[in-house]
Structure formats: C-alpha cells, structure tokens
C-alpha cells in the first residue's frame, strides 16, 4: 500500500473518533442540565404523595402519575401553568378555596388519615341474604244477630300470623351495609284470619233452675242451662253439627230407656250422671262455658231439645275403642 493511501485512512479514523467524542460530550452536557424535582401532590381526599419528575408542567406531572381530575375538582397551580417554586400541586373540590404562596406550607387535614383514604378503596363484598318477615293476620267481624236483644262478641277462630321469605342482594364495605336491594319474595305460611261473630245474647224469663218437660221428648231450659248443655256437648264433640247432635241425641235417647232413666228424665240430668259424660269425669268442659263453642253446637242442642235425632244408640266411645257407627269422630252402639 502506498504511503498516501495510509495517510488518508488514518485521517478518516481521526475524524470519526472526533465526531463521536463531540456527540458524547453534548449528551453529557444536556444530561447535566436536566433537573429532577421532588414534587408533593395533595389529593382532594387529603392524601399526600411525593414523586420525582423531570417535568415542569403541572399537566405533564399529573399525566405522568396517572392522576385524572374529576368534574368537581380543581388543581393549583392550573394545569396550563408550570410548577411553582414550592414544588407542590394541590387538588381540591370546587367549593374549597385554597391559596398557597411560595413560602407557605400546605397543612394536612387533621380529620382525614391515610387509613381513611385507603378504606374508601377497600373491597366491596356482595351477599344474598334471605330474611323471614311476619304477615299480620286480619280480623273479620260477622254480624249474626237476630232480633233486637243485647249483642255480644265471640271469637270463633283465633288469628295466626303468616310468614314471608324475602331475598335481598346486600353489599358490604368495611363490614358495613352500603346497599340492599330486594330480589324476590314468597309466602311460606299463609296467615289465618281472626273471625269474630256478633251474636244476640240469649235472654230467658225462666229462673235458672226451672226446667219443663213436654210431650214427645221436648224440653225447655234456662239460658244458663242451655249454655251448660252446649259446653258439655262441645267437649264431647265439636267437630261438626252432626257430631254434636249425635252426643245430645244419646242423652235424649237415654231418657226413654228403662235401664238409663234412673240417671234422670231429661238430657241435662243424663249429662250430670256420675261417670257417664265428661261433666263428672273432668273439668275441661268449663272452659267452653259462656258461649265458647261453635254456633252449630248450640243449634244441634236446640234442635235435639225440640225432638230432632240422628241415631237410636244409647252409648258412644272415641272412634277406635269400640265397634259401631262412627259419627263426628265417636263410635255409637247399644241401640234402644
């Protein structure tokens, strides 16, 4: 290779190295001129965050830290301005007036803590909750009075509350309920209406001890005796009219039987005979006095006292304890 060619190559190397050195020196100077700022950002909730940035524009610093302003928030300094000398950016609600100077420090809110801010972003838990609610029963009043006598109320059916199951979707945050939405509802137990009858109180002119026997097995009693007859009849059977009529019919039939007539010549005497009906066996019939029995029981008693019968038997037992004809849950036997 000639000497001129060698000299040309060496010159080219020197030029390239010089250019590289100049570029590196320029980059170093530029890097040395870049200033890194420690900026404090105060959110509207009171939470403070310190960030390092080379940006000087408020907007750029917020964008760099992924902070988005809400509609009711404002920032000081404005997003179109450069960072102030105190290196502080304050985000506040529109209703708040915050002024800061270069020499004024930003005060922290003593009412809001970091824990409070973090709690606002805690997980929301959603649950399905089923609750049982009471369905109040209704009271129905029936007027069954006859004539213009004294009226009295009598409960013929006690009321019972129903039950409804209601399903809710409930949201909780930090252990507290924040939302409750009704999803569905179903009745699991229907309420039972309370039924009250307004009746005419029976009045009689006979004395409480008077009792007259008429032809063909027809008897007349005082109101107190009628009430006693109904109470005993209801205790023996109050499931239906026919069941009650069958009980009082048994007592009426016994007044015609020579073997039973020793206990009395009228139904009430038969009822009171020792160890025959519930009257002398227990005191459960007492709770049915003063009209505490269905209206059809009284009607059955009155019909029997006026000659109506629905069998010819002299004895009965609870169904299953004897063979015979079953009427109203009792089995009847031993004919006239």
Secondary structure, 3 states (H helix, E strand, C coil): CCHHHHHHHHHHHHHHHHHHHHHHHHHHHHHHHCCCEEEEEECCCCCEEEEEECCCEHHHHHHHCCCCCCCCEEEECCCCCECCCCCEEEEEECCCCCCCCCCCCCCCCCCCCHHHHHHCCCCEEEEEEEEEEEECCCEEEEECCCCCCCEEEEEEECCECEEEEEEEEEEEECCEEEEEEEEEEEEEECCECEEEEEEECCCCCCCCCCEEECHHHCEEECHHHHHHHHHHHHHHCCCCHHHHHHHHHHHHHHCCCCCCHHHCCCHHHHHHCCCCCHHHHCCHHHHHCCCCCCHHHHHHHHHHHCCCCCCCEEEEEECCCCCCEEECCEEEEEEC
